[in-house]
Amino acid sequence: MTTAEKNIDTVPENSEWIILCAVSDLEEDTVTAVEIDDNRIAIYLIDNRVYATSNVCSHAFALLSDGWLEGTLIECPLHGAQFEITSGEVIQGPAECPITVFETKVEDGQVLVRLPVA
């Protein structure tokens, strides 16, 4: 399993919380793309909960933030692979590997994500 295929349950101990954006910058039921260093992250606000995943499809390079969001499913705009954003699980191929899911929290109106430290 590559680092990009790890899910929230396998985030390494050597990680840190990074501020991504203000909650007020997010719109309900939409995907927002954020880049931090070499990390391309998709942020989702669904039912007032914030989720974050890798923004790159695990099948072929495409930005999931350019795809379609329905509930907690994100569909890749390139080949139609679908992922569950709460777990990273592949719901529909052609993708075979899950996407990374990052732990998130909201503090003082800011969205934070836990990223591995290089």
ABEGO torsion letter per residue (X at the ends): XBAAABBAAABBABBBBBBABBAAABBBGBBBBBBBEABBBBBBBBGGBBBBBBABBAABBBBAAABBBBEABBBBAAAGBBBBAAAGBBABOABABBBBBBBBBBBGGBBBBBBBBX
